[in-house]
Amino acid sequence: MTKVTLDTNLLFEYWKNQPKRAVVERLLALAASQDIDLAITARVREDVPDEPLASEIDALPEIGVRETGSVTRLEYWSLGRDQLGSDEFESFRLQLESTRKHSEPTLPDWRDWDHLHAHMLQQRTVFLTWDKPILWLSQSLKARFGIQIQTPEDFLAEVDRLNPCHPVS
């Protein structure tokens, strides 16, 4: 089964009933039919700290999204849920931050790095996002750590291509 990790921006689109909500609904339908395993890391709680959306996090299992652990951070860790990070991943992040040129796109923030780091540690299949800084790093992260990053639309097109007789509406 394909293990899909969502970036928080997909949930915002869904919760706020924004234009790409239908894309997220297709992913939820795939999870409901057990064609994919949908998850988001616990760092979503730092992405969405305030009400009214913070309460939506506890309802994620009702829509077919599991909350997985994240990378241990002293301020945010939860015993039994979070895991120690990879020195190699952290070195890569620090190297990018120290060598980034002002002409290059902005790098992901710490929460996005934690989502990606946990995704890698949990050996999940694909990370879905609309976040431009993450998409900009997709080739580097794939080459260095095997992290596959796609937009939800590209992922769904691939699913449709592999299963042409059973497209999810």
C-alpha positions in Angstrom: 0.0 0.0 0.0 1.3 3.5 -0.8 2.0 5.4 2.3 1.2 9.0 1.6 2.2 11.9 3.9 0.3 15.1 3.7 1.7 18.6 4.2 -0.5 20.8 6.3 -1.4 23.0 3.3 -3.6 20.2 2.0 -5.6 20.2 5.2 -6.0 23.9 5.1 -7.4 23.7 1.6 -9.9 21.0 2.8 -10.9 22.6 6.1 -11.3 26.1 4.6 -13.3 24.8 1.6 -10.8 26.4 -0.8 -10.7 25.9 -4.6 -8.5 22.7 -4.4 -10.6 21.0 -1.8 -11.8 18.5 -4.4 -8.2 17.3 -4.9 -8.0 16.6 -1.2 -11.4 14.9 -1.3 -10.0 12.5 -4.0 -7.1 11.6 -1.7 -9.6 11.0 1.2 -11.6 8.7 -1.1 -8.5 6.7 -1.9 -7.8 6.3 1.8 -11.4 5.3 2.5 -11.2 2.6 -0.2 -7.9 1.5 1.4 -5.9 2.2 -1.8 -3.5 4.4 0.1 -2.5 5.1 3.7 -2.9 8.8 4.5 -1.0 10.4 7.3 0.3 13.7 8.6 3.1 14.1 11.1 2.4 15.4 14.6 4.1 18.7 13.6 0.7 19.6 12.3 -0.1 20.7 15.8 2.5 23.5 15.5 1.3 24.4 12.0 -2.3 24.8 13.4 -2.0 25.9 17.0 -5.1 28.1 17.2 -8.8 27.5 17.1 -11.1 27.0 15.3 -8.9 24.7 13.1 -6.8 23.2 15.9 -9.8 21.1 17.0 -10.0 19.7 13.5 -6.7 17.8 14.1 -8.3 15.5 16.6 -11.0 14.7 14.0 -8.4 13.6 11.4 -9.1 9.8 12.0 -12.8 10.4 11.1 -11.7 11.6 7.6 -9.1 8.8 7.1 -5.9 10.6 8.0 -3.6 9.2 10.7 -1.4 11.4 12.8 2.1 9.9 13.0 5.0 10.9 15.2 7.5 13.6 14.4 11.1 14.3 15.0 12.0 14.9 18.7 12.3 18.5 19.7 12.7 19.4 23.3 9.8 22.0 23.2 7.4 19.7 21.4 8.2 16.0 21.8 5.9 13.4 23.1 7.3 10.2 24.7 6.3 7.1 22.7 5.3 9.1 19.6 8.3 11.0 18.4 11.6 9.7 17.3 15.2 10.8 17.2 16.3 12.4 14.0 19.0 11.6 11.4 22.3 13.4 11.7 22.7 13.2 8.0 19.3 14.8 7.4 20.1 17.6 9.8 23.5 18.2 8.3 21.9 18.5 4.9 19.4 21.1 6.2 22.1 23.1 7.9 24.3 23.0 4.8 21.5 24.3 2.6 20.8 27.1 5.1 24.4 28.1 5.2 25.0 28.1 1.4 21.7 29.4 0.2 22.0 32.4 -2.1 19.6 35.3 -1.9 18.5 34.7 -5.5 17.3 31.2 -4.6 13.8 30.5 -3.3 13.2 30.6 0.4 13.9 27.3 2.3 11.1 25.4 4.2 10.5 26.5 7.8 11.4 24.3 10.7 8.0 22.7 10.8 8.2 21.7 7.1 11.7 20.3 7.7 10.3 18.2 10.6 7.4 16.9 8.4 10.0 15.8 5.7 12.4 14.4 8.3 9.7 12.3 10.0 8.4 11.2 6.6 11.9 9.9 5.8 12.4 8.2 9.2 9.0 6.5 8.9 9.9 5.2 5.4 6.7 6.5 3.9 6.3 6.5 0.1 5.4 9.9 -1.1 5.1 13.4 0.5 2.3 15.6 -1.0 2.5 19.4 -0.9 1.8 22.6 -2.7 4.5 24.4 -0.8 7.0 25.9 -3.3 10.1 25.7 -1.1 9.6 22.0 -0.6 8.8 21.4 -4.3 12.0 23.3 -5.2 14.0 20.9 -3.1 12.3 17.8 -4.4 15.1 16.6 -6.6 17.8 17.1 -4.0 15.7 15.3 -1.3 15.0 12.4 -3.7 18.7 12.1 -4.7 20.0 12.3 -1.1 17.3 10.6 1.0 14.9 8.9 -1.5 12.1 11.2 -0.4 9.6 11.4 -3.2 7.7 14.7 -3.2 4.8 15.5 -5.5 1.9 17.9 -5.9 -1.4 16.1 -5.1 -2.4 16.6 -8.7 0.6 14.8 -10.0 0.1 12.0 -7.6 -3.5 11.6 -8.5 -2.7 11.7 -12.3 -0.2 8.9 -11.6 -2.9 6.9 -9.7 -5.3 7.4 -12.6 -2.6 6.3 -15.1 -1.9 3.1 -13.2 -5.6 2.3 -12.7 -7.4 3.7 -15.8 -10.5 1.5 -15.3 -11.1 2.7 -11.7 -10.5 6.5 -11.5 -11.5 7.9 -8.2 -14.0 10.7 -8.6 
